[in-house]
Amino acid sequence: MGQTYPCLDDTLIGFIRRQRIFFVATAPLSAHGSVNVSPKGYDSLAILDERTVAYLDLGGSGIETHAHVRENGRITLMFCAFEGPANIVRLYGRGQAVSFDDPGYPEAMTLFPTFERARGVIFVAIERVTDSCGWGVPFFTYKGERDQLRRWVDAKPFDEWAERRRKANARSIDGLPGLTGPATRDQPVLGSAPAALHVDGEVVDFHGLPVARLPG
């Protein structure tokens, strides 16, 4: 029988840290928009406290997660047991995307010292945690990480890589702003604070990046 938790505890944290892959889901506000689900590997998740996690976004062909959390903040992370006892854990919360163009990017990257660069870091302020049986999830044996993405990200000079990211990730598939660059971001980013700041309605600041706390 599934349970609901207000935040992470030691058992949940231990389970999350043992998983080799997790999944991220977001969606735009529009009823006609496209729901997005992305798998994440590598050692790309950081647990900051019982109510805050962050993960590294190395990059890809789409910019859906960045665009969605900047529009409405909603985000869910799912962790499945592919080895050992069956279990699924979901983290529901409000996200904030800190891209490589944002003032807080250098500080955010210190959470992932084995990576030289990334398209951004996604912070999640957890509002609800659930687990469920996971009996329908099959067993898989972990063989190792694919290195293609890391090689692709690190191979190009930074300026060339950054310009390619801005051009390729300017808009989501539904036309929402993606990587807009710091010069065009005059309005506060919608999302939750990436630190232990959980006050509804309050506007906070993360290393110079304005963050507007979403209501309710």
Phi, psi and omega in degrees: 000128182291155179233159177242139182232148177284340182196179179282143171241181185298322180294314179295318179298318178299318179297313182300317183292338179278347185277141181269347182212148172218169186235143182240130179236135176216169178203152175283170178288329183298136177293341180261002181283168184262125174287138182241138174229128182231137172274147179229130177241208185058183175271071194247011180242136175238130175261111186275321173197188186290351180234006185218129172230165176215149175224155184273130176252099183290331179128169180182186183286335180251167181228033189295312183298312178304311184297318183291314183290333176286335177278316190221351173083344187287137180201145176227134173250137180234134179239128181242143174276115174260353175225154177072200182299141181294140178188148171227133176236132177241138175248117178257135181190196177245133186251159171224129178263123175250103183273172183294346177271354186271152182301328183275002185300311181302319179293320180297323182291341178294345175289343185229073190293344180272001179245134181278324182206163177200162176295330178175181175234133178255120176263144180231120171271112188285131177247339183201140177232134176227155168234162178209173193296319181071018183294337181273358180274125182285166173280139171225148177257126181285128180251336181147170180271146169283140184258000185300316184295316180296320179296320181293318181294319187274347189284327187271151171303148188302314183298319179293315178299315182296317180295322177296320179296317180298318181288315184285334187242032182288329183220150173284173181293341176262007175090008177285150178299137178253254176276098184268342183083150186295332185290336184259359184262082182274333183267152177300143176285134178279128180161186182255157180295138183274025176223190184281055179240105188232048182257112182299138176083351183268137175268124182242180184221131178244102178051045177088354180264118181292137181227119179263117179293125179289144177290143172056000000 
